[in-house]
Each structure stands twice: as C-alpha cells, then as structure tokens.
Amino acid sequence: MPSPVVHFEIRSADPDGTRSFFGKLFGWTFPGGGMPGYSYVDTGVEGAIPGGISPLQDGEPLVTFFVGVQDVAATLEAAVAQGGRIIQPATSVPGVTFGLLADPHGQVVGLAQTGA
C-alpha cells in the first residue's frame, strides 16, 4: 500500500520564537493545537500538507515529515528489522498515533496513523 506524506512538524526549544520567525518570513498563522505549547501551521494555501510547531519532545530540535501508515508500531519494528532505530515509540493522542524512526544513516522520519 502506498504511504503518502501527511504532516510536517517543527520541534523547537523556543516554539513561540519559531512561530514568530516563520510567521513573519512566510505569512503563516498558527491555530491552537490539542497539546500544551503545540500549534498547527496554516500556510494560507488550500490543500497544502498540514503541519505543526511544538516544544521539544525529549530530544533535540527537529524538522521532519510524517508518512501515513496503517500501523505505527508495526512500521517502527519493520524499520528496526531493516537496520533503522526507533527515536520515539508509538504514541497516541486523540485522533492519531505517531512515532519517529531513524534510517541506518540517521535521517529521522515520522509515522502517523489517523483514527487511532
């Protein structure tokens, strides 16, 4: 089954400063998100890939994209079987389960499973 890019995320030590920077630079606005310190990104372009800006989540600053998958936990395990590693295990919040993996060379990619 094909797996499209469904979301992007910027995790920052200073999410308010990050929002200010990108808002001024690109004209983005930031509707509130479902978690403290998290906001969505509204680029002002209909049909654009949705995104978010959040505080750090037990790691370093990160810009990544999320791929839609059927089962986040199973996909993380498949990544490990191919030489990757789990950066953030499957984590559920209302409406979505997500996780992060690194490929064997260290590139970090997110996974997202909606409706979980």
C-alpha positions as CSV (number, residue, x, y, z in Angstrom):
1,M,0.0,0.0,0.0
2,P,1.3,3.5,-0.9
3,S,2.2,5.7,2.1
4,P,1.9,9.5,1.5
5,V,3.5,12.3,3.3
6,V,0.6,13.6,5.6
7,H,2.2,16.1,8.0
8,F,5.3,18.1,8.8
9,E,6.5,19.2,12.2
10,I,9.0,21.6,13.7
11,R,10.0,20.8,17.3
12,S,11.8,23.8,18.9
13,A,13.3,24.7,22.2
14,D,11.5,28.1,21.7
15,P,8.2,27.3,19.8
16,D,6.9,30.9,20.3
17,G,10.1,32.3,18.7
18,T,9.9,29.7,15.9
19,R,6.3,30.7,15.2
20,S,7.2,34.4,15.2
21,F,10.1,33.8,12.8
22,F,8.1,31.7,10.3
23,G,5.0,33.8,10.6
24,K,6.9,36.9,9.7
25,L,9.0,35.1,7.0
26,F,6.2,33.2,5.2
27,G,3.0,34.7,6.4
28,W,2.0,31.6,8.3
29,T,-0.6,31.7,11.1
30,F,-0.9,29.2,14.0
31,P,-4.2,27.9,15.1
32,G,-4.1,26.2,18.5
33,G,-3.3,22.5,18.7
34,G,-4.5,19.8,21.0
35,M,-1.5,19.8,23.3
36,P,0.1,22.5,25.5
37,G,2.6,24.5,23.5
38,Y,1.6,22.9,20.2
39,S,0.1,24.8,17.3
40,Y,-0.9,23.9,13.9
41,V,0.6,25.7,10.9
42,D,-1.8,27.4,8.5
43,T,0.2,28.3,5.4
44,G,-2.8,30.0,3.8
45,V,-2.7,27.7,0.8
46,E,-5.6,25.4,0.3
47,G,-4.6,21.7,0.0
48,A,-1.1,22.2,1.5
49,I,0.3,19.5,3.6
50,P,-0.7,20.3,7.2
51,G,2.0,20.9,9.8
52,G,2.7,21.9,13.4
53,I,5.1,23.6,15.7
54,S,5.8,22.1,19.1
55,P,8.1,22.2,22.1
56,L,10.9,19.6,22.2
57,Q,9.6,16.1,23.0
58,D,12.5,14.5,24.9
59,G,15.0,15.3,22.1
60,E,16.9,17.8,20.1
61,P,15.3,20.4,17.8
62,L,13.9,18.7,14.7
63,V,12.2,19.4,11.4
64,T,10.6,16.3,9.9
65,F,7.8,15.0,7.8
66,F,5.3,12.2,8.8
67,V,4.3,9.4,6.5
68,G,0.8,7.9,6.8
69,V,0.9,4.2,7.7
70,Q,-1.7,1.6,8.7
71,D,0.2,0.6,12.0
72,V,2.8,2.9,13.5
73,A,4.2,0.2,16.0
74,A,4.5,-2.4,13.3
75,T,6.2,0.0,10.9
76,L,8.7,1.0,13.6
77,E,9.5,-2.6,14.2
78,A,9.9,-3.2,10.4
79,A,12.3,-0.2,10.3
80,V,14.4,-1.8,13.1
81,A,14.5,-5.1,11.2
82,Q,16.0,-3.2,8.2
83,G,18.7,-1.6,10.3
84,G,16.9,1.6,11.5
85,R,16.1,2.6,15.0
86,I,13.2,3.9,17.0
87,I,13.6,7.5,18.0
88,Q,10.1,7.9,19.6
89,P,7.9,4.9,20.1
90,A,4.3,4.7,19.0
91,T,2.5,7.5,21.0
92,S,-1.3,8.0,20.9
93,V,-3.1,11.3,21.4
94,P,-6.7,11.9,20.5
95,G,-7.2,11.1,16.8
96,V,-3.7,10.0,15.9
97,T,-0.9,7.6,16.8
98,F,2.6,8.8,15.8
99,G,6.3,7.8,16.2
100,L,9.7,8.6,14.9
101,L,12.3,6.4,13.3
102,A,15.9,6.9,12.0
103,D,17.1,5.2,8.9
104,P,20.5,3.4,9.1
105,H,22.2,6.7,8.2
106,G,20.4,8.8,10.9
107,Q,17.7,10.6,8.9
108,V,14.6,11.0,11.1
109,V,11.2,10.4,9.6
110,G,7.8,10.5,11.4
111,L,5.0,8.0,11.1
112,A,1.3,8.8,11.6
113,Q,-1.8,6.6,11.9
114,T,-5.1,8.5,12.0
115,G,-8.2,7.4,13.8
116,A,-6.1,5.5,16.4
